[in-house]
Amino acid sequence: MNELLVFMCDGAPVRGEIVSIGSAWQAVLERRNDPPAIRRILGDFVGAATLLSASLKFDGTLIIQAQSNGPIQLLVVECTSNLSMRATVKLSVDAEQIASDATLGDLLDASNTGRLVITLDPANREPGQPPYQGIVALQDTAGTVIKPVNSAAEAIALYMQNSEQLDTRIWLSSNETHIGGLLLQRLPDSGGHSHLDPQEAAEGWNRIKTLGETITDEELLTLTPETILRRLFLEESNHNGVRSFPARNIQFACRCSRNRVADVLRMLGEEEVEDIIAEQGQVETACDFCGKIYQFDPVDCRQVFKTDLLSDATRPPTSGH
């Protein structure tokens, strides 16, 4: 099961999404050996990125990225508007040093300076035009006491509140085989539910949110989105019901290529690449997302710096990929 289901509540100003990811998540994990706490956090962010990507208004990519001084050195999740996703994480400590019950705050905000960067990158972005980026602090400063954000769901809800000014609730769960997620978002009262007065709209949002809070991790990880929708909002039949749209498929897909590796070599510079060749005889690198190995022998590397034509710079290697 790799599906995302979008739905609308006719009796409340609420849109929602339910995601279930199975084999696509296993494709991410098959080349990884992360401890349970890391796997859980990475899985939750994959679920979050997929849910957020479903509402992109353009052809492009949503990227969730975090760097920290904590045990998680780097975390990256990418999901395109057609729901193709990939993810990776790098650790700064040995896996056995990470407790199985470690929280997001423990792993990404050890020095109270943690940040997530969420990037929206349109495919047709003009050269020189920066993508939109939103920064998510891993501390909730809304109240009088600063509280750590201890889950991906809390971090994404803060992002939506601060960047989109929309009340959003999100529930995420993941294990070694599945990811499940539910997102509820209150729509502006001036939208398609303008027939509701402000009090009815507020009551509707609270009613749907209360129903959402009954979701369990087991349900998110074992039931289909259609079954969750039917069970969770059965009572909404008394309030004009819930409309769902055709389910969308989610897939794992890596965008790595020899062309992209050639671009990285150019950024490293010819002198540094020559030093690598002198030491190792060739340049070899593996994609952090899918594990595919790319090899560039001395002739390949000379071609990289001889021309900007990627078709010339990345001739098929004599061995490897």
HELIX and SHEET records of a PDB file:
HELIX    1   1 SER A   23  LEU A   29  1                                   7    
HELIX    2   2 PRO A   36  SER A   53  1                                  18    
HELIX    3   3 ALA A   95  GLN A   97  5                                   3    
HELIX    4   4 LEU A  104  LEU A  108  1                                   5    
HELIX    5   5 ALA A  152  TYR A  159  1                                   8    
HELIX    6   6 MET A  160  GLU A  164  3                                   5    
HELIX    7   7 PRO A  198  GLY A  212  1                                  15    
HELIX    8   8 ASP A  217  THR A  222  1                                   6    
HELIX    9   9 PRO A  225  LEU A  232  1                                   8    
HELIX   10  10 LEU A  234  HIS A  239  5                                   6    
HELIX   11  11 ARG A  258  LEU A  268  1                                  11    
HELIX   12  12 GLU A  270  GLN A  280  1                                  11    
HELIX   13  13 PRO A  298  LYS A  306  1                                   9    
HELIX   14  14 LEU A  310  ALA A  313  1                                   4    
SHEET    1   A 5 THR A 168  SER A 174  0                                        
SHEET    2   A 5 ILE A 179  ARG A 186 -1                                        
SHEET    3   A 5 VAL A  14  ILE A  21 -1                                        
SHEET    4   A 5 ASN A   2  CYS A   9 -1                                        
SHEET    5   A 5 VAL A 242  SER A 244 -1                                        
SHEET    1   B 5 THR A 168  SER A 174  0                                        
SHEET    2   B 5 ILE A 179  ARG A 186 -1                                        
SHEET    3   B 5 VAL A  14  ILE A  21 -1                                        
SHEET    4   B 5 ASN A   2  CYS A   9 -1                                        
SHEET    5   B 5 ARG A 248  ASN A 249 -1                                        
SHEET    1   C 6 TYR A 132  ALA A 137  0                                        
SHEET    2   C 6 ARG A 115  PRO A 122 -1                                        
SHEET    3   C 6 GLY A  60  GLN A  67 -1                                        
SHEET    4   C 6 ILE A  72  THR A  80 -1                                        
SHEET    5   C 6 SER A  84  LEU A  91 -1                                        
SHEET    6   C 6 GLN A 251  PHE A 252  1                                        
SHEET    1   D 2 GLN A 139  ASP A 140  0                                        
SHEET    2   D 2 LYS A 147  PRO A 148 -1                                        
SHEET    1   E 2 VAL A 283  ALA A 286  0                                        
SHEET    2   E 2 ILE A 293  PHE A 296 -1                                        
END                                                                             
